Amino acid sequence: MNKIFLIMQREFMTRVRKKSFIIITLLSPIFFAAIAVLPTYLASLEVTEERTVAVVDNTKDYIDVIPSTEYIKISYITDTPAEKVKENLDETGYYALLVIDSTNTPFQPALTIYSQKQPSIDVMQHLENTLEKEIENRKLKSYNIDNLDKILADVKTDVSIKSIKVSKTGEEKESNTLIAMAIAYIMSFLMYMMVLITGNQVMQGVIEEKSSRVVEVIISSVKPFQMMTGKILGMASVSLLQIFIWVVMTAALAGAGINIISEKMSPKVATEQVQTMAQSNPQIAQAQEQAVNAAENEGMSFLNALKNQNFPLLIGGFIFYFLFGYLLYAAMFAAVGSAVESITDTQQLTLPITMPLILAILVMISGIKSPDGPLAFWFSMIPFTSPVIMLTRLPFGVPTWQLALSAALLVGTFFLIIWLAAKIYRVGILMYGKKYSWKEMIKWISYKG
């Protein structure tokens, strides 16, 4: 054990002192936090560029229907043909030209927009949504139904189902399916990436030491099993340290960013807008107030559901499955690394190792949709796919016996694989000048010595 610890310590110190490790460890949380915060921040930014859209209505039925907004101005042109406006679009300074033509279908005009560059999504949505609502209203009014506006207002209903998880003891906690799906996806994909990347790093490290003949010096003092085990454990400790730093820094940076955005998008602003609108139109103000209250309630419900997640179980499960999942695959990657002399010779040998991980990612989608389904269940029991699929199921709740069985199978398989990999490693690490196949490597397991 002392020799394993020394090799582990050497591997750990060699890795953490590299500039690449320090740079990636410190910059990655910034990248992760940016992914979490930046989309929300960009969505909160208002477009301040004023654009004018010219409208030529050849049907004369939709004049003054499309309203202007703060940054999208609508200019109706009635004295100039559309062709002439289109030809001089650059000179007139119009952002785009919308032409409305009649068709043989009632209440269904032909709409065409001309511009020198692709129109932005907010302009297209404003034009389409406004005309869509106008055409729908005209179609409904053509039925001559009394009190149509009141009927439509009464019929419109927003349905929101509140999700509550009930424990065996009767304790109730608010939950959210979208939160569980997001956590399942993030943990599963992160597990896949970390196991694959760190496993390949172990293989590359073994190949480098074998190519430089450093391993021949080390083998004279320690057994191949001790060397392989120390190398794998050293890489595992490096990865766990890196993940810990990532989680702490990402949580701190993302939390700070979300707080800043939350203050910027405070409901007080919406409340002030409601009070301003109440002076001109009480009905609109009432609808706006209801929307603000609904948004606040939805936000509180989201936060409550997030707080009610069993984070100790999720974090503990991630650490356990990452540790043993990594050890399982690292042992196989180390065995492959010992049998080759360059990274180019590993493609065919690593394919059988990476296939279960790729399959697990494909099954992950089904696991998120149906975490208790037979496909997700069996793949969460198979040791080569359980590190990914069990994390997919964990946020939705997994029976204790299933979690214990999956963990036991993973640990048992790890000990079996590392024993087999050590037998391959002890032979392959000192062999040179030949490319080996899995068939040849399996024969090495039966060698005595």
VMD Tcl script that draws the C-alpha trace (Angstrom):
set ca {
  {0.00 0.00 0.00}
  {2.92 2.36 0.68}
  {4.18 1.90 -2.87}
  {0.70 2.43 -4.31}
  {0.39 5.61 -2.26}
  {3.77 6.89 -3.46}
  {2.84 6.33 -7.11}
  {-0.55 7.92 -6.47}
  {1.14 10.93 -4.83}
  {3.59 11.26 -7.73}
  {0.80 11.11 -10.29}
  {-1.28 13.65 -8.36}
  {1.52 16.19 -7.87}
  {2.70 15.84 -11.48}
  {-0.78 16.59 -12.80}
  {-1.79 19.46 -10.51}
  {1.48 21.34 -11.08}
  {0.93 21.54 -14.83}
  {-0.05 24.95 -16.18}
  {-2.72 23.33 -18.35}
  {-4.41 21.86 -15.25}
  {-4.41 25.21 -13.43}
  {-5.72 27.13 -16.46}
  {-8.49 24.63 -17.27}
  {-9.51 24.32 -13.62}
  {-9.83 28.09 -13.16}
  {-11.33 28.98 -16.55}
  {-13.85 26.15 -16.85}
  {-16.12 27.44 -14.01}
  {-16.30 30.80 -15.76}
  {-17.38 29.01 -18.93}
  {-19.95 26.87 -17.07}
  {-21.36 29.89 -15.22}
  {-21.58 31.83 -18.47}
  {-23.59 29.02 -20.05}
  {-26.00 29.10 -17.10}
  {-26.35 32.88 -16.81}
  {-25.61 34.39 -20.23}
  {-28.77 33.20 -22.05}
  {-30.97 34.70 -19.31}
  {-28.98 37.92 -19.33}
  {-29.12 38.29 -23.10}
  {-32.86 37.60 -23.04}
  {-33.29 40.39 -20.48}
  {-31.58 42.96 -22.69}
  {-33.90 45.25 -24.58}
  {-33.37 46.04 -28.24}
  {-32.59 49.77 -28.47}
  {-32.16 50.00 -32.24}
  {-35.09 51.77 -33.88}
  {-36.23 50.14 -37.14}
  {-38.92 51.35 -39.52}
  {-40.96 48.86 -41.53}
  {-42.82 50.19 -44.55}
  {-46.21 48.60 -45.26}
  {-47.93 48.66 -48.63}
  {-51.46 47.27 -48.31}
  {-52.82 46.53 -51.78}
  {-55.99 45.10 -50.23}
  {-56.76 48.33 -48.30}
  {-58.16 46.11 -45.52}
  {-55.27 46.19 -43.07}
  {-54.29 49.84 -42.99}
  {-53.35 51.01 -39.48}
  {-53.84 47.47 -38.11}
  {-50.19 46.88 -37.19}
  {-49.21 49.20 -34.32}
  {-45.76 50.68 -33.78}
  {-43.72 49.76 -30.73}
  {-40.95 51.60 -28.96}
  {-38.29 50.26 -31.30}
  {-40.32 48.98 -34.27}
  {-41.98 51.78 -36.22}
  {-44.65 51.03 -38.81}
  {-45.04 53.40 -41.78}
  {-48.04 52.83 -44.08}
  {-47.42 53.91 -47.67}
  {-50.48 54.62 -49.79}
  {-49.17 56.86 -52.56}
  {-46.22 54.79 -53.87}
  {-46.32 51.36 -55.56}
  {-44.62 48.52 -53.77}
  {-42.21 47.91 -56.65}
  {-40.86 51.44 -56.48}
  {-40.43 51.29 -52.70}
  {-38.66 47.93 -53.04}
  {-36.22 49.31 -55.63}
  {-35.32 52.29 -53.45}
  {-35.32 50.45 -50.12}
  {-31.75 51.43 -49.31}
  {-32.23 55.10 -50.16}
  {-35.45 55.46 -48.17}
  {-33.83 54.11 -45.01}
  {-36.57 51.56 -44.38}
  {-35.51 48.44 -42.49}
  {-37.95 46.27 -44.48}
  {-41.02 46.44 -46.71}
  {-44.15 44.41 -45.96}
  {-46.51 43.92 -48.92}
  {-50.07 42.73 -48.32}
  {-51.88 41.27 -51.36}
  {-55.30 39.69 -51.68}
  {-55.93 36.01 -52.39}
  {-58.92 33.90 -53.35}
  {-59.32 32.78 -49.72}
  {-61.32 35.11 -47.48}
  {-59.40 36.57 -44.54}
  {-56.17 35.06 -45.84}
  {-53.95 37.74 -47.42}
  {-50.61 37.01 -49.07}
  {-47.85 38.52 -46.95}
  {-44.36 39.17 -48.31}
  {-41.51 41.02 -46.61}
  {-38.58 42.50 -48.52}
  {-35.31 43.56 -46.90}
  {-31.64 43.86 -47.72}
  {-30.70 41.54 -44.87}
  {-32.48 38.82 -42.96}
  {-35.18 40.46 -40.77}
  {-34.69 39.97 -37.03}
  {-36.93 37.58 -35.11}
  {-38.58 40.31 -33.03}
  {-39.69 42.19 -36.15}
  {-41.07 39.04 -37.77}
  {-42.89 38.00 -34.60}
  {-44.45 41.46 -34.14}
  {-45.78 41.51 -37.70}
  {-46.97 37.88 -37.73}
  {-48.57 37.92 -34.26}
  {-50.41 41.19 -34.87}
  {-51.83 40.13 -38.24}
  {-52.63 36.64 -36.94}
  {-54.74 38.01 -34.08}
  {-56.44 40.51 -36.37}
  {-57.37 37.84 -38.92}
  {-58.64 35.51 -36.17}
  {-60.83 38.29 -34.75}
  {-62.27 39.06 -38.18}
  {-63.04 35.39 -38.82}
  {-64.80 35.09 -35.46}
  {-66.82 38.26 -36.01}
  {-67.99 36.94 -39.36}
  {-70.14 34.43 -37.41}
  {-72.14 37.32 -35.88}
  {-72.05 35.94 -32.34}
  {-73.35 38.27 -29.65}
  {-70.95 39.23 -26.84}
  {-68.11 37.45 -28.63}
  {-65.35 39.36 -26.82}
  {-66.80 38.48 -23.42}
  {-67.20 34.82 -24.40}
  {-63.58 34.60 -25.55}
  {-62.35 36.27 -22.37}
  {-64.36 33.84 -20.24}
  {-63.21 30.80 -22.21}
  {-59.49 31.62 -22.06}
  {-57.95 29.57 -19.24}
  {-54.40 28.97 -18.08}
  {-53.81 25.52 -16.56}
  {-50.87 24.99 -14.20}
  {-50.49 21.74 -12.25}
  {-48.67 21.96 -8.95}
  {-46.47 18.91 -8.38}
  {-46.15 17.53 -4.83}
  {-44.01 14.52 -3.85}
  {-45.35 12.48 -0.94}
  {-42.87 10.39 1.06}
  {-43.67 7.10 2.77}
  {-44.01 8.99 6.05}
  {-46.60 11.30 4.51}
  {-44.29 14.31 4.22}
  {-45.16 16.55 1.28}
  {-42.60 18.49 -0.75}
  {-43.13 20.64 -3.81}
  {-41.35 19.31 -6.90}
  {-40.80 20.26 -10.52}
  {-40.38 17.83 -13.40}
  {-38.36 20.27 -15.51}
  {-35.85 20.75 -12.68}
  {-35.46 16.99 -12.28}
  {-34.99 16.59 -16.05}
  {-32.37 19.35 -16.15}
  {-30.42 17.91 -13.22}
  {-30.59 14.40 -14.70}
  {-29.31 15.58 -18.08}
  {-26.49 17.71 -16.65}
  {-25.24 15.02 -14.25}
  {-25.45 12.20 -16.80}
  {-23.72 14.12 -19.58}
  {-21.05 15.43 -17.19}
  {-20.45 11.87 -15.98}
  {-20.07 10.65 -19.57}
  {-17.59 13.40 -20.44}
  {-15.52 13.09 -17.25}
  {-15.20 9.30 -17.39}
  {-14.29 9.36 -21.07}
  {-11.77 12.22 -20.74}
  {-10.05 10.97 -17.58}
  {-9.97 7.40 -18.87}
  {-8.20 8.57 -22.03}
  {-5.76 10.58 -19.91}
  {-4.81 7.43 -18.00}
  {-4.24 5.59 -21.29}
  {-2.11 8.42 -22.70}
  {-0.06 8.57 -19.49}
  {0.67 4.83 -19.68}
  {1.65 5.12 -23.36}
  {3.98 8.07 -22.67}
  {5.76 6.24 -19.84}
  {6.05 3.09 -21.91}
  {7.41 4.97 -24.96}
  {9.99 6.87 -22.87}
  {11.04 3.64 -21.12}
  {10.50 5.30 -17.73}
  {8.24 2.41 -16.82}
  {11.15 -0.03 -16.98}
  {12.87 1.83 -14.14}
  {9.69 2.01 -12.05}
  {8.82 -1.67 -12.60}
  {12.18 -2.64 -11.06}
  {10.93 -1.25 -7.73}
  {7.18 -1.91 -7.74}
  {4.84 -4.54 -9.08}
  {2.84 -3.76 -12.25}
  {-0.41 -4.01 -10.28}
  {0.83 -1.47 -7.74}
  {1.93 0.88 -10.49}
  {-1.35 0.64 -12.40}
  {-3.47 1.03 -9.25}
  {-1.44 4.01 -8.01}
  {-1.67 5.70 -11.40}
  {-5.44 5.22 -11.60}
  {-6.04 6.41 -8.02}
  {-3.77 9.42 -8.56}
  {-5.77 10.46 -11.62}
  {-9.02 9.90 -9.70}
  {-7.88 12.24 -6.91}
  {-6.92 14.88 -9.48}
  {-10.33 14.62 -11.14}
  {-12.22 14.79 -7.84}
  {-10.25 17.89 -6.82}
  {-11.00 19.48 -10.18}
  {-14.72 18.66 -9.94}
  {-14.87 20.08 -6.40}
  {-13.28 23.36 -7.54}
  {-15.60 23.48 -10.56}
  {-18.73 22.96 -8.47}
  {-17.80 25.57 -5.85}
  {-16.65 28.23 -8.31}
  {-19.47 27.64 -10.79}
  {-22.10 27.80 -8.04}
  {-20.60 31.04 -6.69}
  {-20.28 32.71 -10.09}
  {-23.69 31.54 -11.35}
  {-25.35 32.55 -8.07}
  {-23.85 36.04 -8.23}
  {-24.89 36.40 -11.86}
  {-28.45 35.22 -11.21}
  {-28.80 37.65 -8.28}
  {-27.71 40.56 -10.47}
  {-30.14 39.59 -13.22}
  {-32.95 39.02 -10.70}
  {-32.50 42.54 -9.34}
  {-32.54 43.93 -12.86}
  {-35.71 42.00 -13.73}
  {-37.38 42.78 -10.40}
  {-41.19 42.47 -10.29}
  {-41.26 46.04 -8.93}
  {-40.70 47.27 -12.47}
  {-43.70 45.31 -13.71}
  {-45.77 46.58 -10.76}
  {-44.94 50.19 -11.65}
  {-45.98 49.52 -15.24}
  {-49.31 48.12 -14.03}
  {-49.96 51.19 -11.92}
  {-49.20 53.46 -14.87}
  {-51.53 51.52 -17.18}
  {-54.31 51.51 -14.60}
  {-54.81 55.21 -15.12}
  {-55.67 54.74 -18.79}
  {-57.25 51.27 -18.96}
  {-58.29 49.43 -15.78}
  {-59.07 46.18 -17.65}
  {-55.60 45.98 -19.20}
  {-54.04 46.81 -15.85}
  {-56.00 44.03 -14.17}
  {-54.83 41.50 -16.76}
  {-51.24 42.71 -16.40}
  {-51.45 42.47 -12.62}
  {-52.73 38.91 -12.84}
  {-49.85 38.03 -15.18}
  {-47.32 39.58 -12.76}
  {-48.80 37.67 -9.81}
  {-48.77 34.44 -11.81}
  {-45.11 34.99 -12.73}
  {-44.21 35.65 -9.10}
  {-46.04 32.52 -7.94}
  {-44.39 30.45 -10.66}
  {-40.97 31.80 -9.67}
  {-41.56 30.98 -5.99}
  {-42.80 27.52 -6.92}
  {-39.64 26.96 -9.00}
  {-37.37 28.02 -6.13}
  {-39.24 25.84 -3.63}
  {-38.97 22.83 -5.93}
  {-35.25 23.50 -6.39}
  {-34.69 23.71 -2.62}
  {-36.60 20.47 -2.08}
  {-34.22 18.48 -4.25}
  {-32.22 15.96 -2.23}
  {-28.84 17.52 -3.02}
  {-26.85 15.41 -0.49}
  {-28.08 12.28 -2.27}
  {-27.45 13.77 -5.72}
  {-23.94 14.96 -4.87}
  {-23.09 11.76 -2.99}
  {-24.44 9.65 -5.84}
  {-22.46 11.63 -8.41}
  {-19.21 11.26 -6.44}
  {-19.74 7.52 -5.87}
  {-20.69 6.70 -9.48}
  {-18.00 8.94 -10.89}
  {-15.33 7.39 -8.65}
  {-16.15 3.76 -9.37}
  {-17.24 4.41 -12.96}
  {-13.95 6.15 -13.57}
  {-11.96 3.39 -11.83}
  {-13.75 0.76 -13.89}
  {-13.05 2.41 -17.24}
  {-9.59 3.67 -16.24}
  {-8.50 0.08 -15.57}
  {-9.58 -0.94 -19.08}
  {-7.95 2.13 -20.66}
  {-4.73 1.41 -18.72}
  {-4.74 -2.16 -20.03}
  {-5.06 -0.86 -23.61}
  {-2.32 1.71 -23.02}
  {0.05 -0.99 -21.83}
  {-0.41 -2.99 -25.05}
  {0.42 -0.23 -27.56}
  {3.31 2.14 -28.17}
  {1.48 5.16 -29.69}
  {-1.94 6.75 -29.42}
  {-2.67 5.98 -33.09}
  {-2.69 2.24 -32.31}
  {-5.53 2.54 -29.78}
  {-8.50 3.25 -32.06}
  {-9.63 -0.33 -32.61}
  {-8.81 -1.39 -29.04}
  {-10.76 1.45 -27.38}
  {-13.93 0.98 -29.44}
  {-15.30 -1.89 -27.28}
  {-14.61 0.24 -24.18}
  {-16.34 3.40 -25.39}
  {-19.38 1.66 -26.92}
  {-21.17 1.13 -23.56}
  {-20.70 4.84 -22.75}
  {-22.11 5.89 -26.12}
  {-25.02 3.49 -25.66}
  {-25.64 4.94 -22.20}
  {-25.97 8.45 -23.67}
  {-28.57 7.15 -26.15}
  {-30.52 5.41 -23.37}
  {-30.25 8.55 -21.21}
  {-32.90 10.31 -23.34}
  {-35.33 7.46 -22.72}
  {-34.36 7.44 -19.04}
  {-35.26 11.11 -18.65}
  {-38.68 10.54 -20.21}
  {-39.37 7.30 -18.33}
  {-36.95 6.94 -15.38}
  {-38.80 3.90 -14.00}
  {-39.16 2.14 -17.35}
  {-37.59 -1.29 -17.98}
  {-34.94 0.13 -20.33}
  {-33.70 2.69 -17.79}
  {-33.91 0.12 -14.97}
  {-31.78 -2.55 -16.62}
  {-29.19 -0.11 -17.93}
  {-28.91 1.40 -14.44}
  {-28.05 -2.10 -13.16}
  {-25.44 -2.95 -15.82}
  {-22.10 -1.76 -14.34}
  {-20.75 -0.43 -17.65}
  {-23.74 1.90 -18.14}
  {-24.99 2.46 -14.57}
  {-22.68 5.44 -13.84}
  {-24.59 7.42 -16.49}
  {-28.11 5.94 -16.33}
  {-28.44 5.78 -12.53}
  {-27.63 9.50 -12.36}
  {-30.38 10.02 -14.94}
  {-32.89 8.31 -12.64}
  {-31.62 9.70 -9.33}
  {-33.35 13.16 -9.45}
  {-36.73 11.44 -10.00}
  {-36.34 9.12 -7.01}
  {-34.94 5.58 -7.00}
  {-35.94 2.79 -4.56}
  {-33.22 2.08 -2.02}
  {-32.87 -1.57 -3.02}
  {-32.28 -0.65 -6.66}
  {-29.65 1.92 -5.70}
  {-27.91 -0.58 -3.39}
  {-27.98 -3.36 -6.02}
  {-26.62 -1.07 -8.74}
  {-23.83 0.16 -6.43}
  {-22.90 -3.38 -5.37}
  {-22.74 -4.61 -8.98}
  {-20.58 -1.64 -9.96}
  {-18.12 -2.16 -7.09}
  {-17.94 -5.92 -7.68}
  {-17.36 -5.47 -11.40}
  {-14.65 -2.89 -10.70}
  {-12.67 -5.36 -8.57}
  {-13.03 -8.02 -11.26}
  {-11.98 -5.70 -14.09}
  {-8.99 -4.25 -12.25}
  {-7.79 -7.79 -11.47}
  {-8.07 -8.76 -15.15}
  {-6.58 -5.46 -16.33}
  {-3.61 -5.91 -14.00}
  {-2.82 -9.28 -15.63}
  {-2.88 -7.65 -19.06}
  {-0.91 -4.65 -17.80}
  {1.94 -6.71 -16.30}
  {2.60 -8.40 -19.68}
  {1.88 -5.55 -22.09}
  {3.83 -2.83 -20.29}
  {7.19 -4.48 -21.18}
  {6.34 -5.61 -24.72}
  {7.46 -3.56 -27.73}
  {7.45 -3.72 -31.52}
  {4.07 -5.36 -32.17}
  {0.44 -4.35 -32.45}
  {-1.84 -6.46 -30.29}
  {-5.54 -7.30 -30.49}
  {-8.04 -7.97 -27.71}
  {-7.77 -11.68 -28.54}
  {-4.03 -11.63 -27.84}
  {-4.49 -9.51 -24.71}
  {-7.04 -11.94 -23.27}
  {-4.43 -14.71 -23.57}
  {-2.15 -12.71 -21.29}
  {-4.64 -13.13 -18.45}
  {-3.77 -16.83 -18.21}
  {0.00 -16.21 -18.03}
  {1.52 -17.08 -14.70}
  {4.04 -14.98 -12.91}
}
mol new
graphics top color blue
foreach p $ca { graphics top sphere $p radius 0.5 }
foreach p [lrange $ca 0 end-1] q [lrange $ca 1 end] { graphics top cylinder $p $q radius 0.2 }
display resetview
